Amino acid sequence: MLLVLLAIILAMGGVMLLNKAYAPQYGLDLAGGTTVTLQPITPNGSAPTDESLDLAVNIIRDRVNGSGISDAEVVKSGDNIVISVPGVGQEEVVKLVGTTAELRFRQVMAIAPGAPQPPGQLPTQAPTPAPSGTGKQDSKTPKPTGSEAPKPTGSKVPDSATTAAPNPSGSPAGRALSSALTNPSPGATPAASDKPAKGATPAKPSGSTAPTAQPGDSAAPSAPPVNPDDPMAGVDTTGIDPAVLKQFEALDCSKNKGEGAQDAPEKQYVACSDDGSAKYVLDKAAVTGTAIDTASAGVDPSTGEWLVQLSFKGQGPQQWSAVTTTAFNSQPPRNQVAMVLDGVVISAPTIQEPITGGRAQISGSFTDATANDLANQLKFGALPLKFEIGSNEEVSSTLGADQLRGGLIAGAIGLLLVLIYSMLYYRGLGIVAVLSLVVATVLTYETVVLLGTFAGFRLSLPHIIGLIVSIGITADSFIVYFERIRDEMKEGRRSLRTAVEVAWTRARRTILIADAVMFIAALVLFFLAVGGVAGFAFAMGLTTLIDIVVVFMFTKPFVALLAKRKFFARGHKLSGLDAERMSESVVNPKTVPQEA
């Protein structure tokens, strides 16, 4: 067990070195951060209800402190919501908490250039490119996945095409692939010399058994307008509400893309692409954000790119299957399904096969941070209210280095006093107490650093208090064990080796019960409290678990190892196991079995 514990400590240290993480992350009171005040906006200008504010507080708290250990605080102040997030900039906080994160899947009805075209310029149909795969992917490019259409293999999907084709292998995972146009302008036309890349297979003509790559991303309309001065020429308006059509004609995405709009899912909707290069008429929402069951960030093992994976619940899988089936049986551009996030089309892939797996994924130029931010927004739901930023300011630490140093000094003094007392009272056995506390300290430090690196844990003053209090928890455990050993030795019928094992059988139940009570208390406090109290509870629960690891994997095996030494086995006066230390009136030293 000692070797296993040593391997764990070395492995954790190796991870710290690989990630260049040598110190804990600090909370708002020790490192400062950002404070944002959100002011709710209601349609009629009335005060928001308490229920809607409470729901918004819970959603925002989950977004900024989803794991519960990042030391972020979200509180109501009148009708406003005040968010304090440690160690991050203003822009990141505003982006995370200020968006409604309402995702809807809508079938595309029509596409046109996002901004008015210069007079006399003739927008042409986007070309069918050769699959050279030389362009760059646009951000937030989706890959809806299902159970029927696996990701195509072979040459890379061209950047100017959006496809969803099945793989002949028939593997159970399917997806619709989309990439952005290298030139996002709807009027882009390839040069006459453009040819397929060497070794690439040219796209099949439209109408063949396997659908060709259709221009379905947010950058290109599917059919060319006939009149260069009329962007609506050639656009199929069948089934489009006349009022929506007027909005579509008047929309200029270069002036306002409509970010943050709360669109009505039961109505057709006009939206811009996220880069403003195209505008869309979208049908009624086929799948809404409330149908999302889970959302998580991950890495595509085949490409190494970050993506956001979604799964649907309730009627979501059936709705997703229905909209992809309808799109598959429609003519361009209505064979596309747009993903609308907060009123903006983040992507609109062409569907080449109905997808029945009830899953989707959004991929593209994500980073670790942006993929996790979007996943958290989708996972924790849409805000019930629309907010505007009332104030947004950087804040300095409220305690700073002096207070942190004071807390660490207090912890060091407490630890030193425990060590001195253990050595004076237990003498030789005090070595075990000292080393147990050292091992517990090393494990705690490594755990705090790694949690800060991978889980967003930030060390604040309440955490430090919880860690200091935990010194007593660890000391209690080895005191219980030592006293059991001495009780067994006082009976005078057992050697030290036997007493160590018998005492452990009796002591471990007491240790586990005591730690379980402490852990349950910390768990209840963590879930019922917020802010600093929850931080204290987390630290106390963490160190309780570490105490169990140390006692089982270090204290007991090390005591068993020392019991084989003559210094302890023969009851030396400095061992802590001599007759005098164990009350000579209780047992005569001549009756105590000694080992050779």
C-alpha positions as CSV (number, residue, x, y, z in Angstrom):
1,M,0.0,0.0,0.0
2,L,2.9,2.3,0.7
3,L,4.2,1.9,-2.8
4,V,0.8,2.4,-4.3
5,L,0.4,5.7,-2.3
6,L,3.9,6.8,-3.4
7,A,2.9,6.1,-7.1
8,I,-0.3,8.1,-6.7
9,I,1.7,11.1,-5.2
10,L,4.3,10.9,-8.0
11,A,1.6,10.6,-10.7
12,M,-0.2,13.7,-9.4
13,G,3.1,15.5,-9.3
14,G,3.8,14.5,-12.9
15,V,0.5,15.8,-14.1
16,M,1.2,19.1,-12.3
17,L,4.6,19.3,-14.1
18,L,3.1,18.5,-17.5
19,N,0.5,21.2,-17.1
20,K,2.9,23.6,-15.5
21,A,0.6,24.0,-12.6
22,Y,2.6,24.7,-9.5
23,A,0.2,26.8,-7.4
24,P,-3.5,26.8,-6.6
25,Q,-5.9,29.1,-8.4
26,Y,-7.2,31.8,-6.0
27,G,-10.8,33.0,-5.4
28,L,-12.3,36.5,-5.6
29,D,-11.2,37.5,-2.1
30,L,-7.6,36.6,-2.8
31,A,-7.1,37.3,-6.5
32,G,-9.9,39.7,-7.6
33,G,-12.0,39.3,-10.7
34,T,-15.1,40.8,-12.3
35,T,-18.4,42.0,-11.0
36,V,-21.3,42.4,-13.4
37,T,-24.7,43.8,-12.6
38,L,-27.6,42.6,-14.8
39,Q,-30.8,44.7,-15.1
40,P,-33.9,42.7,-16.4
41,I,-35.9,44.0,-19.3
42,T,-39.6,43.1,-19.5
43,P,-41.9,43.6,-22.6
44,N,-44.2,46.1,-20.8
45,G,-41.5,47.7,-18.6
46,S,-43.0,46.2,-15.4
47,A,-41.0,44.7,-12.6
48,P,-40.0,41.1,-13.1
49,T,-41.6,38.4,-10.9
50,D,-39.7,36.9,-8.1
51,E,-40.0,33.5,-9.7
52,S,-38.4,34.6,-12.9
53,L,-35.5,36.3,-11.0
54,D,-34.9,33.2,-8.8
55,L,-34.8,31.0,-11.9
56,A,-32.4,33.4,-13.7
57,V,-30.2,33.4,-10.6
58,N,-30.1,29.6,-10.5
59,I,-29.3,29.3,-14.2
60,I,-26.6,32.0,-14.1
61,R,-25.1,30.4,-10.9
62,D,-24.9,27.1,-12.8
63,R,-23.2,28.7,-15.7
64,V,-20.5,30.5,-13.8
65,N,-20.2,27.9,-11.1
66,G,-21.4,24.7,-12.6
67,S,-19.1,22.5,-10.6
68,G,-19.9,24.5,-7.4
69,I,-16.2,25.0,-6.5
70,S,-15.1,28.0,-8.6
71,D,-16.0,30.5,-5.8
72,A,-18.2,32.5,-8.1
73,E,-21.1,34.3,-6.5
74,V,-24.6,35.2,-7.9
75,V,-27.0,37.2,-5.8
76,K,-30.2,39.2,-6.2
77,S,-30.0,42.9,-5.4
78,G,-33.5,44.3,-5.6
79,D,-34.6,43.6,-9.2
80,N,-31.0,43.3,-10.4
81,I,-28.6,40.3,-10.4
82,V,-25.0,40.8,-9.3
83,I,-22.4,38.3,-10.5
84,S,-18.9,38.1,-9.1
85,V,-16.5,35.8,-10.9
86,P,-12.9,35.4,-9.8
87,G,-9.9,35.5,-12.0
88,V,-11.6,36.2,-15.4
89,G,-12.0,39.3,-17.6
90,Q,-15.0,41.4,-18.2
91,E,-15.7,40.2,-21.7
92,E,-15.7,36.6,-20.8
93,V,-18.1,37.1,-18.0
94,V,-20.5,39.2,-20.0
95,K,-20.5,36.7,-22.8
96,L,-21.2,33.8,-20.4
97,V,-24.0,35.3,-18.4
98,G,-25.5,37.9,-20.7
99,T,-26.7,35.5,-23.4
100,T,-30.1,33.7,-23.3
101,A,-28.6,30.5,-24.8
102,E,-31.9,29.6,-26.5
103,L,-31.2,27.0,-29.3
104,R,-33.7,26.2,-31.9
105,F,-33.6,23.9,-35.0
106,R,-35.5,25.3,-37.9
107,Q,-35.8,24.3,-41.6
108,V,-34.5,26.9,-44.0
109,M,-37.2,28.4,-46.3
110,A,-35.1,30.9,-48.3
111,I,-31.6,32.5,-48.3
112,A,-30.4,35.8,-49.7
113,P,-27.2,37.9,-49.3
114,G,-27.0,39.5,-45.8
115,A,-26.3,43.0,-47.1
116,P,-27.6,44.9,-50.2
117,Q,-25.5,44.2,-53.2
118,P,-23.8,47.0,-55.2
119,P,-26.0,48.1,-58.2
120,G,-25.3,46.0,-61.2
121,Q,-23.5,43.2,-59.4
122,L,-25.0,39.9,-60.4
123,P,-25.0,37.3,-57.6
124,T,-24.4,33.9,-59.1
125,Q,-25.1,30.5,-57.9
126,A,-22.5,29.1,-55.6
127,P,-20.2,26.6,-57.4
128,T,-20.1,22.9,-56.8
129,P,-16.5,22.6,-55.7
130,A,-14.1,19.8,-55.9
131,P,-13.5,18.2,-52.6
132,S,-10.0,19.5,-52.1
133,G,-10.5,20.3,-48.4
134,T,-8.2,23.3,-48.6
135,G,-10.3,26.0,-47.0
136,K,-10.7,26.9,-43.3
137,Q,-13.6,25.9,-41.2
138,D,-16.0,28.5,-40.0
139,S,-16.6,28.7,-36.3
140,K,-19.6,26.9,-34.8
141,T,-20.0,24.6,-37.8
142,P,-22.5,21.9,-36.9
143,K,-22.4,18.2,-37.4
144,P,-25.8,16.8,-36.4
145,T,-25.3,13.2,-35.6
146,G,-27.7,10.3,-35.5
147,S,-27.9,6.5,-35.6
148,E,-28.1,6.0,-39.3
149,A,-25.6,8.2,-41.1
150,P,-22.0,7.8,-40.2
151,K,-19.3,10.3,-40.9
152,P,-18.0,9.9,-44.5
153,T,-14.5,8.6,-44.9
154,G,-11.9,9.4,-47.5
155,S,-11.3,12.8,-48.8
156,K,-12.2,15.7,-46.6
157,V,-15.5,17.4,-47.1
158,P,-14.9,20.6,-49.1
159,D,-15.0,23.9,-47.3
160,S,-17.5,25.3,-49.7
161,A,-20.0,22.5,-49.3
162,T,-22.4,21.3,-46.7
163,T,-23.2,17.6,-46.8
164,A,-24.7,14.8,-44.9
165,A,-23.9,11.6,-46.6
166,P,-24.0,8.0,-45.2
167,N,-20.9,5.9,-45.1
168,P,-21.1,2.6,-47.0
169,S,-19.7,0.9,-43.9
170,G,-23.1,1.4,-42.2
171,S,-21.6,2.1,-38.8
172,P,-24.2,3.1,-36.2
173,A,-23.1,6.7,-35.7
174,G,-24.3,9.3,-38.2
175,R,-23.8,13.0,-38.7
176,A,-24.4,15.8,-41.1
177,L,-21.2,17.6,-42.0
178,S,-20.9,21.2,-42.9
179,S,-18.1,23.7,-43.6
180,A,-18.0,27.3,-44.4
181,L,-17.2,28.8,-47.8
182,T,-13.7,30.0,-48.2
183,N,-15.2,33.2,-49.5
184,P,-18.5,33.7,-47.6
185,S,-19.9,36.2,-50.0
186,P,-23.0,34.8,-51.8
187,G,-21.8,36.2,-55.0
188,A,-18.5,34.4,-55.1
189,T,-17.8,32.6,-58.4
190,P,-14.7,30.4,-58.9
191,A,-12.1,31.2,-61.5
192,A,-12.3,29.4,-64.8
193,S,-9.1,27.6,-64.0
194,D,-10.3,26.1,-60.8
195,K,-9.9,22.3,-60.9
196,P,-10.4,19.4,-58.5
197,A,-7.4,18.7,-56.3
198,K,-5.2,15.9,-57.4
199,G,-6.5,12.6,-56.3
200,A,-9.9,14.0,-55.2
201,T,-13.2,12.6,-56.5
202,P,-15.3,15.2,-58.2
203,A,-18.8,15.8,-56.7
204,K,-21.6,13.9,-58.3
205,P,-24.2,15.8,-60.3
206,S,-27.5,16.8,-58.7
207,G,-30.1,14.1,-58.9
208,S,-27.8,11.1,-58.7
209,T,-28.4,8.4,-56.2
210,A,-26.0,9.9,-53.7
211,P,-26.9,13.6,-53.2
212,T,-24.2,16.1,-54.2
213,A,-22.7,18.6,-51.8
214,Q,-25.2,21.4,-51.9
215,P,-24.2,25.0,-50.9
216,G,-26.0,25.1,-47.6
217,D,-23.9,27.1,-45.2
218,S,-24.8,30.5,-44.0
219,A,-22.8,32.2,-46.8
220,A,-24.4,31.3,-50.1
221,P,-28.0,31.2,-51.6
222,S,-28.9,28.1,-53.5
223,A,-30.3,29.8,-56.6
224,P,-29.1,32.9,-58.5
225,P,-31.4,36.0,-58.7
226,V,-32.2,36.8,-62.2
227,N,-32.3,40.6,-61.7
228,P,-29.0,41.9,-60.3
229,D,-30.8,44.8,-58.7
230,D,-33.5,42.6,-57.0
231,P,-32.0,40.3,-54.3
232,M,-35.4,38.5,-54.0
233,A,-35.4,37.5,-57.7
234,G,-35.3,33.7,-57.9
235,V,-36.2,33.1,-54.3
236,D,-39.0,30.6,-53.8
237,T,-41.5,32.3,-51.5
238,T,-44.0,29.4,-51.4
239,G,-45.3,28.8,-47.9
240,I,-43.7,32.0,-46.5
241,D,-45.8,34.3,-44.4
242,P,-46.2,37.6,-46.3
243,A,-45.3,39.7,-43.2
244,V,-42.2,37.6,-42.7
245,L,-41.3,38.0,-46.3
246,K,-41.4,41.8,-45.9
247,Q,-39.1,41.6,-42.9
248,F,-36.8,39.4,-45.0
249,E,-36.7,41.9,-47.8
250,A,-35.9,44.8,-45.4
251,L,-33.4,43.0,-43.3
252,D,-29.8,44.3,-43.6
253,C,-27.4,42.0,-41.6
254,S,-24.6,44.5,-42.0
255,K,-26.4,46.8,-39.6
256,N,-28.0,44.5,-37.1
257,K,-27.7,40.7,-37.0
258,G,-30.2,40.4,-34.2
259,E,-28.0,38.8,-31.5
260,G,-29.8,38.0,-28.3
261,A,-33.3,38.1,-29.8
262,Q,-35.9,35.8,-28.2
263,D,-37.7,34.4,-31.2
264,A,-41.1,32.8,-31.0
265,P,-40.7,29.1,-31.8
266,E,-44.3,28.8,-33.1
267,K,-43.8,31.4,-35.8
268,Q,-41.6,31.7,-38.9
269,Y,-38.5,33.7,-38.3
270,V,-36.1,35.9,-40.2
271,A,-32.4,35.7,-39.0
272,C,-28.9,36.5,-40.1
273,S,-25.9,34.2,-40.1
274,D,-23.4,34.7,-37.3
275,D,-21.0,36.5,-39.7
276,G,-23.7,38.6,-41.3
277,S,-23.0,37.3,-44.8
278,A,-26.4,35.8,-45.4
279,K,-30.0,36.2,-44.2
280,Y,-32.6,33.4,-43.9
281,V,-36.3,32.8,-43.7
282,L,-36.7,30.0,-41.3
283,D,-39.8,27.8,-40.7
284,K,-41.3,27.2,-37.3
285,A,-39.0,25.7,-34.7
286,A,-38.9,21.9,-35.2
287,V,-36.8,21.3,-32.0
288,T,-36.3,23.8,-29.2
289,G,-33.7,24.1,-26.5
290,T,-36.0,22.7,-23.9
291,A,-35.7,19.3,-25.7
292,I,-32.0,19.2,-25.0
293,D,-31.1,16.5,-22.5
294,T,-27.4,16.8,-22.3
295,A,-24.7,19.1,-23.7
296,S,-21.0,18.5,-23.3
297,A,-17.8,19.6,-24.8
298,G,-15.4,17.1,-26.3
299,V,-12.7,16.4,-28.9
300,D,-13.4,14.7,-32.2
301,P,-10.8,11.8,-32.1
302,S,-10.5,11.8,-35.9
303,T,-9.8,15.5,-36.4
304,G,-8.7,16.6,-32.9
305,E,-11.1,19.6,-33.1
306,W,-13.3,20.7,-30.2
307,L,-17.0,20.2,-30.5
308,V,-20.3,20.4,-28.5
309,Q,-22.3,17.2,-28.4
310,L,-26.1,17.3,-27.8
311,S,-28.7,14.7,-27.0
312,F,-32.4,15.2,-26.9
313,K,-35.1,14.1,-24.5
314,G,-38.8,13.7,-24.5
315,Q,-40.1,14.3,-28.0
316,G,-36.8,15.7,-29.1
317,P,-35.5,12.6,-30.9
318,Q,-38.8,12.2,-32.9
319,Q,-38.8,16.0,-33.7
320,W,-35.2,15.8,-34.8
321,S,-35.9,12.8,-37.0
322,A,-38.9,14.5,-38.6
323,V,-37.2,17.8,-39.5
324,T,-34.2,16.0,-41.0
325,T,-36.6,13.8,-43.0
326,T,-38.5,16.8,-44.3
327,A,-35.3,18.6,-45.2
328,F,-34.0,15.6,-47.0
329,N,-37.1,15.4,-49.2
330,S,-37.0,19.1,-50.1
331,Q,-35.3,21.1,-52.8
332,P,-32.4,23.5,-52.1
333,P,-32.2,25.6,-50.0
334,R,-35.0,23.9,-48.1
335,N,-32.9,20.8,-47.6
336,Q,-31.0,22.6,-44.9
337,V,-31.7,22.8,-41.1
338,A,-30.5,25.9,-39.4
339,M,-29.3,26.0,-35.8
340,V,-30.4,29.3,-34.3
341,L,-28.7,30.3,-31.1
342,D,-30.0,33.5,-29.5
343,G,-31.6,34.7,-32.7
344,V,-28.6,34.1,-34.9
345,V,-28.0,31.3,-37.4
346,I,-24.7,29.7,-36.2
347,S,-24.9,27.1,-39.1
348,A,-27.3,25.6,-41.6
349,P,-26.1,22.1,-42.8
350,T,-27.6,20.4,-45.8
351,I,-29.3,17.1,-44.8
352,Q,-28.5,14.2,-47.0
353,E,-30.2,11.5,-45.0
354,P,-32.8,11.4,-42.2
355,I,-31.1,11.2,-38.9
356,T,-33.0,9.2,-36.3
357,G,-30.4,8.9,-33.5
358,G,-31.7,11.8,-31.4
359,R,-28.2,13.3,-31.3
360,A,-26.4,16.3,-32.8
361,Q,-23.0,18.0,-32.5
362,I,-21.8,21.5,-33.2
363,S,-18.1,21.6,-34.3
364,G,-15.8,24.1,-36.0
365,S,-13.2,26.6,-34.8
366,F,-13.9,26.0,-31.1
367,T,-11.3,26.2,-28.3
368,D,-11.5,24.3,-25.0
369,A,-13.0,27.4,-23.4
370,T,-15.5,28.4,-26.1
371,A,-16.8,24.8,-26.4
372,N,-17.3,24.4,-22.7
373,D,-18.9,27.9,-22.5
374,L,-21.5,27.0,-25.2
375,A,-22.1,23.5,-23.6
376,N,-22.8,25.1,-20.3
377,Q,-25.1,27.7,-21.7
378,L,-27.1,25.0,-23.5
379,K,-27.0,22.5,-20.7
380,F,-28.2,24.9,-18.0
381,G,-30.9,26.4,-20.1
382,A,-32.2,29.7,-21.4
383,L,-32.7,32.7,-19.2
384,P,-36.4,33.5,-18.5
385,L,-35.7,37.2,-18.8
386,K,-33.7,39.4,-21.2
387,F,-31.0,41.4,-19.4
388,E,-28.9,44.4,-20.1
389,I,-25.5,45.2,-18.5
390,G,-26.0,47.8,-15.8
391,S,-22.4,47.9,-14.6
392,N,-19.3,45.9,-15.4
393,E,-16.1,46.4,-13.5
394,E,-12.9,44.7,-12.6
395,V,-12.4,44.3,-8.8
396,S,-9.2,43.9,-6.9
397,S,-8.8,41.3,-4.2
398,T,-10.5,42.1,-0.9
399,L,-8.0,40.3,1.2
400,G,-4.8,40.1,-0.8
401,A,-1.4,38.6,-0.1
402,D,-1.2,39.8,3.5
403,Q,-4.4,38.0,4.5
404,L,-3.4,34.9,2.6
405,R,0.0,34.9,4.3
406,G,-1.7,35.3,7.7
407,G,-4.0,32.4,7.0
408,L,-1.1,30.1,5.9
409,I,0.9,31.1,8.9
410,A,-2.0,30.3,11.2
411,G,-2.3,26.9,9.6
412,A,1.4,26.2,9.9
413,I,1.4,27.1,13.6
414,G,-1.5,24.8,14.2
415,L,0.2,22.0,12.3
416,L,3.4,22.5,14.2
417,L,1.6,22.4,17.6
418,V,-0.1,19.1,16.7
419,L,3.3,17.7,15.6
420,I,5.0,18.8,18.9
421,Y,2.2,17.4,21.0
422,S,2.3,14.1,19.1
423,M,6.0,13.7,19.6
424,L,5.9,14.5,23.3
425,Y,3.0,12.2,24.0
426,Y,3.6,9.3,21.6
427,R,7.4,9.6,21.4
428,G,8.5,7.1,18.8
429,L,4.9,6.6,17.5
430,G,4.8,10.4,17.0
431,I,7.0,9.8,13.9
432,V,4.0,8.1,12.3
433,A,1.8,11.0,13.2
434,V,4.2,13.5,11.8
435,L,4.7,11.6,8.5
436,S,0.9,11.0,8.2
437,L,0.3,14.7,8.4
438,V,3.0,15.4,5.9
439,V,1.6,12.9,3.5
440,A,-1.9,14.4,4.0
441,T,-0.5,17.9,3.3
442,V,1.2,16.8,0.1
443,L,-1.9,15.1,-1.2
444,T,-4.1,18.0,-0.3
445,Y,-1.9,20.5,-2.0
446,E,-1.6,18.4,-5.2
447,T,-5.4,17.9,-5.2
448,V,-6.1,21.6,-4.8
449,V,-3.7,22.5,-7.6
450,L,-5.1,19.8,-10.0
451,L,-8.7,20.8,-9.2
452,G,-7.9,24.4,-10.0
453,T,-6.3,23.3,-13.3
454,F,-9.1,20.9,-14.5
455,A,-12.2,21.7,-12.6
456,G,-12.0,25.5,-12.0
457,F,-11.5,25.2,-8.2
458,R,-10.4,28.5,-6.7
459,L,-8.9,28.7,-3.2
460,S,-10.6,31.3,-1.0
461,L,-10.3,32.1,2.7
462,P,-13.2,29.8,3.6
463,H,-11.4,27.0,1.8
464,I,-8.3,27.7,3.7
465,I,-10.2,27.6,7.0
466,G,-11.7,24.3,6.1
467,L,-8.2,22.9,5.3
468,I,-6.8,24.1,8.6
469,V,-9.7,22.5,10.5
470,S,-9.1,19.3,8.7
471,I,-5.7,18.9,10.5
472,G,-7.7,17.8,13.6
473,I,-9.6,15.3,11.5
474,T,-6.4,13.6,10.4
475,A,-4.9,13.7,13.9
476,D,-8.1,12.1,15.4
477,S,-7.7,9.1,13.1
478,F,-4.2,8.1,14.1
479,I,-4.9,8.9,17.8
480,V,-7.7,6.4,17.7
481,Y,-5.4,3.8,16.1
482,F,-2.6,4.4,18.5
483,E,-4.8,4.1,21.6
484,R,-6.2,0.9,20.3
485,I,-2.7,-0.5,20.0
486,R,-1.8,0.5,23.5
487,D,-5.0,-1.0,24.9
488,E,-4.1,-4.3,23.2
489,M,-0.6,-4.1,24.7
490,K,-1.9,-3.3,28.2
491,E,-3.8,-6.6,28.3
492,G,-0.4,-8.3,28.3
493,R,-1.5,-11.2,26.1
494,R,-0.3,-10.0,22.7
495,S,3.0,-9.1,21.0
496,L,3.2,-5.8,19.2
497,R,2.8,-7.3,15.7
498,T,-0.4,-9.0,16.8
499,A,-1.6,-6.0,18.6
500,V,-1.1,-3.8,15.5
501,E,-3.4,-6.1,13.5
502,V,-6.1,-6.6,16.2
503,A,-6.1,-2.9,17.0
504,W,-6.6,-2.0,13.3
505,T,-9.6,-4.2,13.0
506,R,-11.2,-2.4,15.9
507,A,-10.0,1.1,15.1
508,R,-10.9,1.3,11.4
509,R,-14.6,1.0,12.1
510,T,-14.4,3.9,14.5
511,I,-12.3,5.9,12.0
512,L,-14.7,5.2,9.2
513,I,-17.8,6.1,11.3
514,A,-16.2,9.4,12.4
515,D,-15.2,10.4,8.9
516,A,-18.6,9.4,7.5
517,V,-20.3,11.7,10.0
518,M,-18.0,14.5,9.0
519,F,-18.4,13.9,5.3
520,I,-22.2,13.8,5.5
521,A,-22.2,17.1,7.4
522,A,-19.9,18.6,4.8
523,L,-22.1,17.2,2.0
524,V,-25.3,18.6,3.4
525,L,-23.7,22.0,4.1
526,F,-22.3,22.2,0.6
527,F,-25.6,21.6,-1.2
528,L,-27.7,23.7,1.1
529,A,-25.3,26.7,1.4
530,V,-23.8,29.0,-1.2
531,G,-20.7,31.2,-1.4
532,G,-18.1,31.0,1.4
533,V,-20.0,28.5,3.5
534,A,-20.2,26.1,0.6
535,G,-16.5,26.6,0.0
536,F,-15.8,25.7,3.7
537,A,-17.9,22.6,3.4
538,F,-16.2,21.5,0.2
539,A,-12.7,21.8,1.7
540,M,-13.8,19.9,4.8
541,G,-15.3,17.1,2.7
542,L,-12.3,16.9,0.5
543,T,-9.8,16.6,3.4
544,T,-12.1,14.0,5.1
545,L,-11.7,11.8,2.0
546,I,-7.9,12.4,2.0
547,D,-7.8,11.4,5.6
548,I,-9.3,8.0,4.8
549,V,-6.7,7.5,2.0
550,V,-3.8,8.4,4.3
551,V,-4.9,6.3,7.3
552,F,-5.6,3.2,5.1
553,M,-2.7,3.5,2.7
554,F,0.0,5.0,4.9
555,T,-0.6,5.1,8.7
556,K,-1.6,1.5,9.2
557,P,1.0,-0.1,6.8
558,F,3.8,2.2,8.3
559,V,2.9,1.1,11.8
560,A,2.9,-2.5,10.8
561,L,6.4,-1.9,9.3
562,L,7.7,-0.3,12.5
563,A,6.3,-3.2,14.6
564,K,9.0,-5.4,13.0
565,R,11.7,-3.2,14.4
566,K,13.3,-4.2,17.8
567,F,13.1,-0.6,19.0
568,F,9.3,-0.8,19.0
569,A,8.9,-4.6,19.5
570,R,10.9,-4.7,22.7
571,G,9.1,-1.6,24.2
572,H,12.0,0.9,24.3
573,K,11.3,3.8,26.6
574,L,11.4,6.2,23.7
575,S,9.1,4.0,21.5
576,G,5.9,5.2,23.1
577,L,5.0,1.5,23.8
578,D,7.0,0.9,27.0
579,A,5.3,-0.2,30.2
580,E,5.7,3.1,31.9
581,R,3.9,5.0,29.1
582,M,1.1,2.4,29.2
583,S,0.5,2.8,32.9
584,E,2.6,0.4,34.8
585,S,-0.1,0.0,37.4
586,V,-2.2,-1.7,34.8
587,V,0.3,-4.2,33.6
588,N,3.6,-5.6,34.9
589,P,6.3,-5.3,32.3
590,K,7.4,-8.8,33.0
591,T,4.0,-10.1,31.8
592,V,4.2,-8.2,28.5
593,P,5.3,-10.6,25.7
594,Q,8.4,-9.2,24.1
595,E,9.7,-10.1,20.6
596,A,13.2,-11.1,19.9
